[in-house]
Amino acid sequence: MSKRYETVIGLEVHVELATKTKIFCSCSTAFGGAPNAHTCPVCTGMPGALPVLNRQVVEYAVAVGLATNCTITKYCRFDRKNYFYPDNPQNYQISQLYLPICRDGSLEIETTLGKKKIGIHEIHMEEDAGKLVHDEWEDCSIVDYNRSGVPLIEIVSKPDMRSAEEVIACLEKLRLMIQYLGASDCKLNEGSMRADVNLSVREFGAAEFGTRTEMKNLNSFKAIARAIENERTRQIELIEAGKEVVQETRRWDDNKELSYAMRSKEDAKDYRYFPEPDLLPIVISDEWIAEIKRRQPELRTEKMARYIREFGLPEYDADILTGHKKFADIFEAAVAVCKKPKKVSNWIMVETIRLLKENEMDPEELSFSPENLAKLIELADSGAINSTIAKEVFEEIFKNDIDPEAYVKEKGLNTVNDEEELRAAVSRVIEENPQSVTDYRNGKEKAIGFLVGQTMKAMKGKANPEIVNRMLKELL
């Protein structure tokens, strides 16, 4: 009988915080920029340059800690993590080992197997390193320190996950929560959220954990799922062949769908941690925690309940609208203008999602203003434009954020309600399509749909379809 194995997974999630300046200096944290343009003596590790802590970093860390049910460490401090690497300008990283800012939290996830609580071991603050750029043409590596000193929180989970599905559910829950808090945009493609996966396997029923490996270079949820399945299979094959799993850090290559060893896994002792001498300990008062808690925005669960209660939306709508912060922001701003929640919800859930899929975009990339969506809904509701034209205009709003009122006027897209003009068009269509007329009179109700379509075509889509329908029935 073949052995059955259980996968044991823990996460280390690095999140770049949404501060305008770095953790210990006033350099910009903006993504992009010319290499080494966002730097100064502090974040490039010049001798004698002293760090000064950014207060907003502490507030964001506490906010995420409160949202993940952590205990806030009221007396915490920074430590030096010593390691030598070209993208680490000081040859040490300022991080937290002994007294991390948040500890012992949890969050609830939901998968096809139901709800499950995932433990959070700790959340600590630290500075990011720079970035190595490998120039294959020149056969050299160059360093960009723009990212050096960008503030991070590292969320370390307990080894509570047992499948790729649970890992993705945990990451999606964290990402959405942090986006709602405004603590980070959590864009995996820009590196503002990065997850390292610690994975081991053991026989079902075994009390001890197996030897774990750490997987790096995972920049999408799909890559994470593929890497987990690949590493699980690799470890089981080693065990089945009587070989040992080596504790090491492995790099995932998503193009080749395989991982390879980077280095043997270091322990805390290898980093020779000691308290950071250039920074004072941080004292977090009850009043400060209460103030951060008071400023916490509405998170997804409360928002969903409010949408159902306040706007009378079905649970399905509320679930989709709150599933992305961008959807929720657009929904609330548009409803504030036009006061038509169900109509706004429909436009987001149908046309917006359709265009996102067609353009292979994420909701975070939406750039149209909610006010223009609200104006479009008003135009369609008043009968100024018909539903076909409304969809065409929305595509322009989606792409170029045009003002729908000005666009409709400029392009002459207003609905034709003139009965004489419509009667003339309907009469022509009846005359030109005798077969459809005969079909309709012989009881084929669908034939009228064809005649409506022909009339709309003749009127360049601008006819009022209700009047066209009524007139066709009258004349037939």
C-alpha positions in Angstrom: 0.0 0.0 0.0 1.5 3.4 -1.0 2.1 6.0 1.7 -0.1 9.1 1.9 1.6 12.4 2.4 0.4 15.7 4.0 1.8 19.0 2.8 2.6 21.5 5.6 3.0 25.2 4.5 3.8 28.4 6.2 4.2 31.9 4.5 6.5 34.8 4.9 4.7 37.7 3.2 6.7 41.0 2.5 4.5 44.0 2.0 5.8 47.4 0.8 4.0 50.1 2.8 2.3 53.0 1.1 4.3 55.7 2.7 5.5 58.6 0.4 9.0 58.4 1.9 11.3 55.6 3.0 11.5 54.1 6.5 14.6 55.9 7.8 15.0 58.8 5.4 13.0 61.3 3.3 13.7 59.7 -0.2 10.7 58.9 -2.4 9.2 55.4 -2.4 7.6 55.9 -5.9 7.8 52.8 -8.1 10.1 53.3 -11.1 12.3 56.3 -11.6 15.8 56.4 -13.1 18.2 53.9 -11.4 19.5 55.3 -8.1 17.5 58.5 -8.4 15.6 58.0 -5.1 18.7 57.7 -2.9 20.6 59.6 -0.2 23.5 58.9 2.2 21.1 57.0 4.6 19.6 54.6 2.2 22.9 53.9 0.4 24.6 53.1 3.7 27.2 55.9 3.8 29.3 55.9 6.9 28.0 58.3 9.7 24.5 58.7 8.1 21.9 58.1 10.9 18.4 56.6 10.4 15.3 58.4 11.6 12.1 56.3 11.9 9.0 57.2 9.8 6.1 57.3 12.2 3.6 56.3 9.5 5.4 52.9 9.1 4.6 52.1 12.8 0.9 53.2 12.3 0.5 51.0 9.2 2.1 48.0 11.0 -0.2 48.4 14.0 -3.2 48.8 11.7 -2.4 45.5 9.9 -1.8 43.9 13.3 -5.1 45.0 14.6 -6.9 43.7 11.5 -5.2 40.3 11.9 -6.1 40.0 15.6 -2.5 40.4 16.8 -1.2 41.5 20.2 0.6 44.8 19.7 4.0 44.9 21.3 3.9 48.1 23.3 7.7 48.2 23.8 9.4 47.1 20.6 12.7 47.8 19.0 14.8 47.3 15.9 17.7 44.8 15.4 20.5 44.5 12.9 20.5 41.5 10.7 24.0 41.1 9.3 24.6 39.7 5.8 26.8 40.6 2.9 25.2 41.0 -0.5 25.7 43.6 -3.3 22.1 45.0 -3.0 22.4 45.5 0.8 24.3 48.8 1.0 25.1 48.8 4.8 26.0 45.1 4.8 23.2 44.8 7.4 19.5 45.2 7.3 17.5 47.0 10.1 14.7 44.5 11.0 13.0 43.1 14.1 13.8 39.8 15.7 13.6 39.9 19.5 10.6 42.3 19.9 8.5 42.3 16.7 5.7 44.9 16.7 2.8 42.4 16.3 2.5 38.8 17.6 0.1 35.9 17.9 -2.7 36.8 15.5 -5.0 35.0 13.1 -7.2 35.3 10.1 -10.1 33.2 8.8 -10.0 31.9 5.3 -12.7 30.1 3.3 -12.0 27.3 0.7 -14.0 24.5 -0.9 -13.5 22.6 2.4 -15.1 25.4 4.4 -13.7 28.0 6.9 -10.4 27.6 8.6 -8.3 29.8 11.0 -4.7 30.5 9.9 -2.3 31.6 12.7 -0.1 34.7 12.4 3.2 34.1 14.3 4.3 37.7 14.0 4.5 40.8 12.0 7.7 42.8 12.0 8.9 46.1 10.4 12.1 46.2 8.3 13.8 48.1 5.4 13.9 46.6 1.9 17.2 46.0 0.1 18.1 47.4 -3.3 17.7 45.5 -6.6 20.3 43.7 -8.7 19.8 44.0 -12.4 21.5 41.3 -14.4 22.8 42.6 -17.8 23.2 39.5 -20.0 24.5 41.5 -22.9 27.4 43.0 -20.9 27.6 39.9 -18.7 27.5 41.8 -15.5 25.2 42.8 -12.6 24.4 46.3 -11.7 22.7 47.6 -8.6 19.7 50.0 -8.3 19.3 51.3 -4.7 15.9 53.1 -5.3 14.2 50.3 -3.4 16.7 50.3 -0.6 15.1 51.6 2.6 11.5 51.2 1.3 9.5 50.3 4.4 8.3 46.7 4.7 6.2 44.6 7.0 6.9 40.9 7.0 3.9 38.8 8.0 5.0 35.4 9.2 2.2 32.8 9.4 2.2 29.6 11.4 2.6 26.4 9.4 -1.2 25.9 9.3 -1.9 25.6 5.5 -2.2 22.2 3.8 -2.7 23.0 0.2 -2.1 25.5 -2.6 -5.9 26.5 -2.4 -5.5 27.4 1.3 -2.3 29.4 0.6 -4.0 31.4 -2.2 -7.1 32.0 0.0 -4.8 33.3 2.8 -2.8 35.6 0.5 -6.0 37.0 -1.2 -7.5 37.7 2.3 -4.3 39.5 3.4 -4.0 41.4 0.1 -7.6 42.7 0.2 -7.4 43.5 3.9 -4.2 45.5 3.5 -5.6 47.3 0.4 -8.8 48.3 2.4 -6.5 49.6 5.2 -4.7 51.7 2.6 -1.4 50.3 4.0 -0.2 49.1 0.6 -1.4 48.6 -3.0 -0.2 45.0 -2.8 0.7 44.8 -6.5 2.5 41.5 -7.0 3.7 42.5 -10.4 5.5 45.6 -9.0 6.9 43.6 -6.0 4.9 45.5 -3.4 3.6 42.2 -2.1 6.0 39.2 -2.2 5.4 35.8 -0.7 8.0 33.2 0.2 6.6 29.7 0.8 8.0 27.4 3.4 6.9 23.8 2.6 7.5 20.3 3.9 5.8 17.0 3.6 5.1 14.2 6.1 3.2 11.0 6.3 -0.4 11.5 7.3 -0.7 11.0 11.1 3.0 11.8 11.7 3.6 14.2 14.7 6.9 15.7 13.5 7.2 18.1 10.6 9.4 17.1 7.6 12.4 19.1 6.5 11.2 22.4 4.9 12.4 24.4 2.0 11.8 28.0 1.3 10.6 29.0 -2.2 11.4 32.5 -3.5 10.8 34.5 -6.7 7.0 34.0 -6.7 5.3 37.0 -8.3 1.8 35.8 -9.0 -0.8 33.7 -7.4 -0.7 31.2 -10.3 3.1 30.9 -9.9 2.7 30.3 -6.2 0.1 27.5 -6.8 2.4 25.9 -9.5 5.5 26.1 -7.3 3.7 24.5 -4.3 2.5 21.5 -6.4 6.0 21.2 -8.0 7.9 21.3 -4.6 5.4 18.9 -3.0 6.0 16.3 -5.8 9.8 16.9 -5.7 10.0 16.2 -1.9 7.7 13.1 -2.0 9.9 11.7 -4.8 13.0 12.2 -2.8 11.5 10.6 0.3 10.2 7.6 -1.8 13.6 7.1 -3.3 15.1 7.0 0.2 16.9 10.3 -0.1 16.9 13.3 2.3 15.2 16.6 1.7 17.8 19.3 2.3 16.8 22.5 4.2 17.5 25.2 1.7 16.2 28.2 -0.2 15.0 27.5 -3.7 14.3 29.8 -6.6 11.2 29.2 -8.7 11.5 29.7 -12.5 7.9 30.1 -13.7 8.8 29.8 -17.4 10.4 26.4 -16.9 8.1 25.4 -14.1 10.9 24.2 -11.9 12.9 25.3 -8.9 16.6 25.1 -8.2 18.7 25.5 -5.0 20.0 29.0 -4.2 21.6 28.5 -0.9 21.4 26.4 2.3 18.9 27.8 4.6 20.3 30.2 7.2 19.2 30.3 10.9 18.9 33.4 13.0 22.4 32.7 14.5 23.9 33.0 11.0 22.7 36.6 10.8 24.4 37.6 14.1 21.4 39.7 15.2 22.0 42.4 17.8 19.9 45.4 18.9 20.1 48.3 16.5 22.3 50.9 18.2 21.2 53.9 16.1 17.5 53.8 16.9 15.7 54.2 20.2 13.1 51.6 21.2 9.5 52.4 20.2 6.9 52.9 23.0 3.3 52.4 21.8 0.8 53.7 24.2 -2.8 52.5 24.7 -4.0 55.9 23.5 -2.0 55.6 20.2 -3.4 52.1 19.6 -6.9 53.4 20.3 -6.4 56.3 17.9 -5.2 53.9 15.1 -8.1 51.6 15.8 -10.6 54.5 15.6 -9.2 55.5 12.2 -9.4 51.9 10.8 -11.6 52.0 7.7 -14.5 49.6 7.0 -13.1 46.2 6.0 -14.8 43.8 3.6 -17.1 41.9 5.9 -18.6 45.1 7.4 -18.8 46.7 3.9 -20.7 43.7 2.5 -23.2 43.8 5.3 -23.7 47.5 4.9 -24.3 47.2 1.1 -27.0 44.7 1.7 -28.6 46.7 4.5 -28.2 50.2 3.2 -28.5 49.8 -0.5 -30.7 46.8 -0.6 -28.3 44.9 -2.8 -28.4 41.1 -3.2 -25.7 39.2 -1.4 -24.2 38.2 -4.7 -23.7 41.8 -5.8 -22.3 42.8 -2.4 -19.8 39.9 -2.6 -18.5 40.9 -6.0 -18.4 44.6 -5.3 -16.4 44.2 -2.1 -14.1 41.5 -3.6 -11.8 44.3 -5.0 -11.3 47.7 -3.2 -11.4 49.4 -6.6 -14.9 48.1 -7.3 -16.1 49.2 -3.9 -14.6 52.7 -4.3 -16.1 53.2 -7.8 -19.5 51.9 -6.6 -19.7 54.2 -3.5 -18.6 57.3 -5.4 -21.0 56.7 -8.3 -23.9 56.0 -6.0 -23.2 59.2 -4.2 -23.8 61.1 -7.5 -26.7 59.2 -9.1 -28.4 57.5 -6.0 -29.0 54.3 -8.1 -27.1 51.5 -6.3 -28.5 48.6 -8.3 -27.9 50.3 -11.6 -24.3 51.1 -10.6 -23.8 47.6 -9.4 -25.0 46.1 -12.7 -22.6 48.3 -14.7 -19.7 47.2 -12.6 -20.6 43.5 -12.5 -21.5 43.2 -16.2 -19.8 45.7 -18.5 -16.8 46.6 -16.4 -15.9 43.0 -15.6 -16.4 42.1 -19.3 -14.0 44.8 -20.5 -11.5 43.9 -17.8 -11.4 40.4 -19.1 -11.2 41.4 -22.8 -8.3 43.8 -22.0 -6.6 41.3 -19.6 -6.6 44.0 -16.9 -6.8 43.8 -13.1 -9.5 45.9 -11.3 -6.7 48.0 -9.7 -5.9 49.3 -13.2 -9.3 50.9 -13.7 -8.9 54.6 -14.3 -12.3 56.0 -15.2 -14.1 58.4 -12.8 -17.2 57.2 -11.0 -18.8 60.5 -11.8 -18.7 59.7 -15.5 -20.3 56.3 -14.9 -23.1 58.0 -12.8 -23.7 60.5 -15.7 -24.0 57.6 -18.1 -26.6 55.9 -15.9 -28.6 59.2 -15.7 -28.5 59.5 -19.6 -29.7 56.0 -20.1 -32.4 56.2 -17.4 -33.8 59.5 -18.8 -34.1 57.9 -22.2 -31.6 60.4 -23.7 -29.7 57.4 -25.0 -30.8 53.8 -25.5 -29.1 50.7 -24.0 -27.0 49.9 -27.1 -25.6 53.4 -27.3 -25.0 53.4 -23.5 -22.8 50.3 -23.9 -20.8 52.0 -26.7 -20.4 55.2 -24.7 -19.3 53.1 -21.6 -16.5 51.5 -23.7 -15.2 55.0 -24.3 -15.5 55.9 -20.6 -13.6 52.7 -19.8 -10.8 53.4 -22.2 -10.5 57.2 -22.1 -12.6 58.4 -19.2 -14.6 60.7 -21.5 -17.5 62.9 -20.2 -20.6 61.0 -21.5 -22.8 64.1 -21.8 -20.3 65.9 -24.0 -19.5 62.8 -26.0 -23.2 62.0 -26.8 -23.8 65.6 -27.8 -20.6 65.8 -30.0 -21.3 62.5 -31.8 -25.1 63.1 -32.1 -26.0 59.9 -30.3 -29.2 61.1 -28.5 -32.1 58.7 -28.9 -34.5 59.6 -31.7 -38.0 59.9 -30.1 -39.6 61.8 -33.0 -42.7 59.6 -33.9 -43.0 60.8 -37.5 -39.3 60.1 -38.3 -39.6 56.6 -36.6 -42.9 55.8 -38.3 -41.3 56.5 -41.7 -38.3 54.2 -40.8 -40.6 51.4 -39.5 -42.8 51.6 -42.7 -39.7 51.3 -44.9 -38.5 48.2 -43.0 -42.0 46.5 -43.2 -42.0 47.2 -47.0 -38.5 45.8 -47.5 -39.0 42.6 -45.4 -42.2 40.9 -46.6 -41.1 37.4 -45.5 -40.6 38.5 -41.9 -44.0 40.3 -42.0 -45.7 37.1 -43.2 -43.9 35.0 -40.5 -45.0 37.4 -37.8 -48.6 37.4 -39.0 -48.5 33.5 -39.1 -47.7 33.5 -35.4 -43.9 33.6 -35.3 -43.4 36.2 -32.5 -39.6 36.1 -33.0 -39.9 37.7 -36.4 -40.6 41.1 -34.8 -37.2 41.0 -33.2 -35.6 40.9 -36.7 -37.7 43.9 -37.8 -36.8 45.9 -34.7 -33.1 45.1 -35.5 -33.5 46.3 -39.0 -35.2 49.5 -37.9 -32.4 50.2 -35.3 -29.9 49.6 -38.1 -31.7 52.1 -40.4 -31.6 54.6 -37.6 -27.9 54.0 -36.8 -28.8 52.5 -33.4 -30.3 55.8 -32.2 -34.0 54.9 -32.3 -36.0 54.4 -29.1 -36.5 50.6 -29.1 -39.8 50.8 -27.1 -41.4 53.2 -29.6 -40.1 51.0 -32.5 -41.7 47.9 -30.9 -45.0 49.6 -30.3 -45.1 51.0 -33.9 -44.3 47.7 -35.5 -47.1 46.0 -33.6 -49.5 48.8 -34.6 -48.6 48.7 -38.3 -48.6 44.9 -38.5 
